[in-house]
Amino acid sequence: MKYLRNFNQKLLDVRHQKKLTQEDVAMMCAVSESQVRSWEALEEGRRQYPDVDQLIDFCVKASVPLEVLLDLDTTGSMERQLVLPGLDSDEDDDPATRMLGALAELGEELENRLPDEDERELLKRYRQCDDEKRTFIMQMLPRANRSANKGAATQAKVDSAAGSKGKSSPQ
């Protein structure tokens, strides 16, 4: 969570500046109030983070630039490091239409890069393991890869043998 290390404090600051309650934020993001509390949790082990849709919903509905909530390197020469696609355009299109298109494009791109549900479940279970179980899991991964490779090689041999039998059999 490179860009969300201080998200909990930044969200809390924005909420106080905008005079919003946790219930207000929950309604904006279509989540429970307890979910918002977990976003603001001080203890790192209890802290959770919003998904991209929830984060963007909050930014749009609260009129807060996304950069305010993210940990970005501000020492570079760029004034704005995070430019959403389509929002920096000088086109005469309706700004709301451009924003919706840009958000859809951003959502698709992020969805392609985020782990799917199965990967998130595996990661969650891995994080809950003790060191001994983690070591065991890591030792099993190369074996699983070797087994998969052996299985593919065996299948290729079977397919090859079946193909040659078909060609050489008399009619």
LINVEN-V983516 format. One record per backbone hydrogen bond with DSSP energy under -0.5 kcal/mol. NH is the residue of the N-H (numbers start at 1). CO is the residue of the C=O. If there is no record, write none. Layout:
nh = <NH & NH>
co = <CO & CO>
This chain:
nh = <4 & 5 & 7 & 10 & 11 & 12 & 13 & 14 & 15 & 16 & 17 & 18 & 19 & 20 & 25 & 26 & 27 & 28 & 29 & 30 & 31 & 36 & 37 & 38 & 39 & 40 & 41 & 46 & 47 & 48 & 55 & 56 & 57 & 58 & 59 & 60 & 61 & 62 & 63 & 63 & 64 & 68 & 69 & 69 & 70 & 71 & 72 & 74 & 81 & 83 & 84 & 87 & 88 & 89 & 98 & 99 & 100 & 101 & 102 & 103 & 104 & 105 & 106 & 107 & 108 & 109 & 110 & 111 & 112 & 113 & 113 & 114 & 120 & 121 & 122 & 123 & 124 & 125 & 126 & 127 & 128 & 129 & 129 & 134 & 135 & 136 & 137 & 138 & 139 & 140 & 141 & 142 & 143 & 144 & 145 & 146 & 147 & 148 & 149 & 150 & 151 & 152 & 153 & 154 & 155 & 156 & 157 & 158 & 159 & 160 & 161 & 162 & 163 & 164 & 165 & 166 & 167 & 168 & 169>
co = <1 & 2 & 4 & 6 & 7 & 8 & 9 & 10 & 11 & 12 & 13 & 14 & 16 & 15 & 21 & 22 & 23 & 24 & 25 & 26 & 26 & 32 & 33 & 34 & 35 & 36 & 38 & 43 & 43 & 38 & 51 & 52 & 53 & 54 & 55 & 56 & 57 & 58 & 59 & 60 & 59 & 65 & 65 & 66 & 66 & 3 & 70 & 72 & 79 & 81 & 82 & 84 & 84 & 86 & 94 & 95 & 96 & 97 & 98 & 99 & 100 & 101 & 102 & 103 & 104 & 105 & 106 & 107 & 108 & 109 & 110 & 110 & 116 & 117 & 118 & 119 & 120 & 121 & 122 & 123 & 124 & 125 & 126 & 130 & 131 & 132 & 133 & 134 & 135 & 136 & 137 & 138 & 139 & 140 & 141 & 142 & 143 & 144 & 145 & 146 & 147 & 148 & 149 & 150 & 151 & 152 & 153 & 154 & 155 & 156 & 157 & 158 & 159 & 160 & 161 & 162 & 163 & 164 & 165>
